[in-house]
Amino acid sequence: MSTDVDVVVSGAGVAGLAAAHALGGLGLRVLVLDKQREIRAVPKGELLQPGATNVLADWGVADGLAADGALRLSALVARDARGAPLMTMDYRVLPTERPWLLVHDYHVILAALARALPASVELRRGVVVRELVRDEHGRAAGVRTDGGDVTAGLVVAADGVSSRLRRDAGIGIERTDYPHRLAAFELTGQPLTEDVSTYATSRGLAMRYSLPGGRARLYVQVGPDELRRVGVDAAAGWVDGLVRDVPAFASLREDVVRAWPTRQVLPVSRALSASLTADGLVLIGESAHAVHPAAGQGMNSSIVDAASLGARLRALDGDLSPELLGPRLRAWSAERRRALVHVGTTSHNATRMITDLSPFGRAIGRRALRKTGGNRRLSYTIMHNMAGLGQHPLKPLDRLHQLGVLPDPRGGRLPGWAR
């Protein structure tokens, strides 16, 4: 059976549901299709930056998350392996109504987004999108599913890193896999901590933050095959090695052992598509870009993708005719892609300061953390960027200040643009 809507969205992750909010909020008839019949719990997308939280507040989602018990964490702290702070970014000084990191499980965030969808949005689960439907001019005009075609004035590909629709449209993507993985553990019976702590250790990155319900998320950098043959019987030995590498985790030893059966090992990569649009099609979220999760930018960038797209199309007043829609999509793609280049660079630079295990990389990374932590101007700029409140790229001279090669006479005060 054929269905005709204004917008069809492939994928009901955060990116797809955010697109539905942004475009449904314009009064457009939006159909969201997802192959999963129900939301699955996965250890990803749990940290919402202030910029994204502000968008969710506008959509009526942030209050729902608060009612679901979302936590407000006040700082990002880089620490050494024993837990001593190297750099602290205190979100409470940021110029925003919501100066905190909002934290909850990914599936709870998805449910909150779905509950608050505009009335003009329909969500259908258990539907597999096979390919694009094209009009006589080769323009994307809908999608083909096992149940029939859906025709639409705009197709939104929010179908993840292996996006069928991106491939079908012939849009290339440059992807680089990191040489490590992240082992994710969910710890129970944990005290509440009010910061996200990232540890620079001999094994690379380790990260811990609280989750609602007396739980905590723990990420540990591992080699690609490090945990492949480590069963439950050998778990205690591996955890003992982790504690030797990260003495700050000594009190967590038994908690990690208990969490061993439900651990997950996640590949990590960075990527950016050549364009965010083709005729009649836009790419949102992981179908277009990916960053290392340690910087807390992936889900937040997806939400901003959608919000910026909605803002760009608002002036069309619901008219998605190709001659009006095309130029606006191209302008949005160019502008948004420039922003994503900055997000990707910031995330990669922040990540490699901790994940690089070469002797030179480790020495430079630790030095950069300490020097940045002691420089108010630079640490505020990085925090402001990561929070999604604006873009102020670091200049080559700033990199020299980060490494302590040159003294920074402005390092003791806020950057000029913040005053």
N, C-alpha and C positions, 0 to 999 in steps of 0.2 A: 504494500500500500504506500502510495506517495504522500509525503507531508510537505507542506509549504510554510516556511517561517521567514522572518527577517534575518535571523542569525542562527547558525548551527555551530555548536561547540563540541569538539571531539575531546573528551577527557574531563573527568569530574574530580581532579585533584585540586589543590589550592589555586593553580593558575586558571583552570577551566571555570571553577566556581567564582573566582574573582572577575573573570571576563563576563560571566553571566550577571553579576552584580552591576558592573560598570555599564554594560550595554542594556540590560533590562531596566536599569535606572533611567535610561533615556526614553523609556516607553516602547522599546523594540520588543517584538515577539522572539524570544530566545528559547531554543531547544538544546539541552545539554545531554550528550550521550556518553555513557561509560561502559566499558566491557565488564567491569567488576559488578557483581550482584550486590555486594555489601562492602562497607568500608573496612579495610584491614588495618590492624595496628602495626606500624613500622617505626623504627627509631630514626626519624628524620623530621625536619621542619617543625621544631618545637620552640624556637626562639623568635619572637616577633620584635623587630626594632621599632623605635618610636614613630618613624615616618610611615611604616606600614600600619601600625596601630592607629594612627590618626585617620588613615583611609578606612580601616575597619570600623572606627567610631562613626564616620560619616555614613556607612552602610548599615549601621545598627547591629553590627556583629560584636564589637568590643564588649558591650554590656552583657551579651549572652555568654561570652567567654568568662567574664568576671563572675557571673552567676554559676558557671560550671567549676569555679574554684581556681581559675588561672592565677599564677603567682606573679608578683612584681619584684624583679631583681634589679638592684640599684647600680651594679658596676660590672665591668669586665676587668679581670686581673690576670696578668701574666706573672707566673711564679717560677722559681727554680724548683729542682726536684725535691727539695725539703720543704717547700711551701712558702719560702720567703718571697715577698712581692718584688718583681722587677719593674713592672709598669702597671699603674692603676688608672682606669678610665671611669670616673665617677659620673654616671648619667644624670645625677641630680642637679648638675650645674648647667645642663642643656636648656636652651630657650624654647621649650615646648610645653604644652599642657600635660604631656604624658612622658615625663623624664625617667623612663624605666624600660627594662626588657620585660615583655609579657610572655609567660612560659606556660605551655600546656602540651599535652600529647597531640600528635599530628591528627589522629582520627577524631579527637574532640574538636580541634580547629575546623576540620572539614564539616563535622556535624553542625557546628555553629554557623558556618557559612551557608550550609544548605537550608537550615531553619529560617534564615533571614532573607532568602531570595525574593526579589520583587515578584509581584503577582503575575507579571507577563512572562515569567520564566518557568519552563517545565523541565524536570530532571528525569531521565529514563536510564535505569541501570540494567546491566545484562545485555547491552546492545554493542555488537562489534562493528566498528567502522572499517570498511575494507579499502576504500579509495575515494578520490575526488570524483564528483560529477562535473562535467564541463559543458559550457554552452557552445554554440556553433562557432564562436570566436576563440575557443580554447581557454576561456576564462573559467575559474572555479565558480560553480553555480550550485554547490551542494555536496552531499556525500552519499556513498552507496553503502548500505548495510545489508545484512542477511534478510532483514524483513522488508526491504524495499529502499527506494531512493528518498532522500530528504533534500528538497530544493531550498535555496536561501540566497539572499542578497550578499551575505558575507559568511565566509567559513573561518572559524577560529580553530587552529591546531594547537591543542593543549594536551597532546597525547604522548608527552614524555621524550626522553633522550633518544629513543629509537623511532621517533615519529614517522608513521607511515605517510601521513599527509605531507610532511616536509620532503620526504623522498619523492613522493608522487609529483610534487610541484617542481622538482629538480633544483631545490635550494641546497647549496652545499653548506657544510658545517666543518669548522676546524676544531678538532678535539685532541687534547693531550691528556693521557692517563698519567697520574702520579705513580711513582714506583712503589708505593706502599698502600696498605688498606687501613680501615679503621674497624677495630673490634668494638661493638656496642654492647654494653651491659646495663640492665635495669636493676638497681639496688633497692632493697626494701628496708623499712625500719630506720630511715636516715633522718638526722636533724636538719632543720631548715637552715640553709645558708643563703645570704642575700646577694651573692655575686656569682658570676660565671668564672670559674678558675681554669686557666689553661697553663699547663706545666711544660716547661722546656727541660727535657730529660735526655739521658744518654741514648734512649731508644726513640727519641723524637717527641711527638706530641702526645700529651694526655690531657683530658678535659673532663671537668665534673661540674654539674649544676643540679639544683633541686628541681623536682617535679612535684605536682600536687599529690596529696595522700601519703606524705612521709616517704617519698621515693626520691631517687637521684639517678641521673643519666651519667654514665661513665664511658668515655671514648678513649681507646688506647691505640696508638699507631703500631701496626704489625707489618711484617713482611708478607708478600703475596701468598706464601704457602705455610706461614708460621704456625697456624692453628689447624691445619688440615688433618693432621693425625693425632691431635691432642684430645683424647677422650676424657670422660668424667674422671676416670681413675688417675689420669696424669694432670688433671687441672690444678691440684694443689701445688705441684712442683712448678708449673708455669706461673702461677700467682706469686709464689715465693720469689721467682725471678723478677716479676713486675715490682714487688715491694723493694727489692734490692736496687732496681733502677729508679724507683720513685718512692723514697722513704716517707714522703707525705701520705702515702696510701697504706701505711702499716696498719692503721685502725680499720681499714676496709677489707683486710685479707679474707676473713670468713664470709663477708658479704659478697665478694666477687666469686668465691668458690660456690656459694649457694646459687648465684645467678648464672653459673656456667652453662647449665642445660639450655637456657633460653638466649644465649649470646647470638649475635649476628655479626657477620663480617661483611663490610660494605666497601665496594670499589669506589675510588674517588678520582675525579677528572675535572678539567676545565674546558669549556667549549664556548664558541660563539658562531652563530650562523652568518652566512654572507649577507643576508638580508632578513628582515622580519616580515616581509610581505611579498606576495606575488599577486597577479590579477585576481581579485576576489577572495584572497586568503591572507590571514595574518598568523604569525607564530607567537605564542605566549608561553612564558615559563621555560621548563626544561626542554621543550621542543626546539627552543632557540638558543638557550644559554645554560651553562652550568659553572659553578665555582666550588672550590674546596669548602666543605661545610664548617670548618673551624672558624671562619670569619663571620658566620651567621648572616649571609647575604642572599642565599638562593631563594627561599620562599618569599622573603621580603621583596626581592627584585621582581618576582612574578606578580605580586600584588600591585606594585607600582607600574609594571607593564600595563596591566588592565586599567588602572585608574587613569594613566596618561592617554591610553587609547580612547577611553570614554570621553575625556576632556576634549580630545582632538575631533571627535565625531559629533559632539554636542551641537555645533552650529548647523549640521545638516538637517536638524529637526525631523529625523526619521527617514529622510530621503536617501536610500542607498543605491541610487542609480549609478552605474559605472563611471560616468563622466564626472560626477561629483565625488564619489567615494575614492576613486583611484588616486587623485592628487593628494588627498588628505592622508591616505594610508602611506604613500611614499614619503610624505613629509614627516609623519609620525615615526616611520621606520628609521629614517636618517637621524632624527633627533634622539630617539630612544637608544639606537645602537651606539651612538657616541657616549651616552651615559653608561651603557653596559660595558663598553671598553674600559671606562674608568673604574667601574665596580670590579671587573675582572682583574685589573692591574692591582688595585688596592688589596683585594682578597689574596691574590697570589703572593704579593710581597709580604703581607702579614703572615701568611702560612709558612712560607719557606724560611722565615727567621727561626722557626721552631722545628719544622719537619726535615730540613736538610741535615743528613747525618755525616756528610764529609767533614773531616777535621777543620778545613777552612770555613765551610758553610756554618758549622756549629759555632766557631769562634766569632765570626762576623755577626751571626744572628743574635747571640747572647749580648754582644756589645751593643748592637742596634737597639735591643730591647731596653737595656739599662739607660743608654743615652736618651732614647725617646721618652722613657719614663721620667727622666729628670728634666725634660724640656716641656714646659707648660704649653707653649705655643704649638709645638708639633703634636703632642698627645691630644690636645683639644681638637685640633684640625682632623686628626685621624678618627677620633671618637665621633665628631660631628658628621663626617663622611659615612662612617659605618652605621650611624643611627638613621641615615636616610633623610637628613634634614637639609641637604645641600651638597654641592660638589666643589671642593677646593683642592685640586690636585697638588701634590707635593712637587716642588721644583728641584732641579738637579742640585742646587745649593742646599736645599733641605736635606737631601740624601747625605751630603757631606756632614751636616750638623748631626744627623742621626748616628753616623758612625764615629762622631767625635773627631773627625779630621780637622774641622774648623770650629771654633767657638761660635755660639749663636748669641749675639748681644740682645736679641729680642726673646730669648728662650724663657725668661722669667715672667712673661706676661701673655695675655690672650692675643691671638692674631688680630691685626688691625680691622679685618672685616667683621669681627665678632664684637667690637666695642662700639 
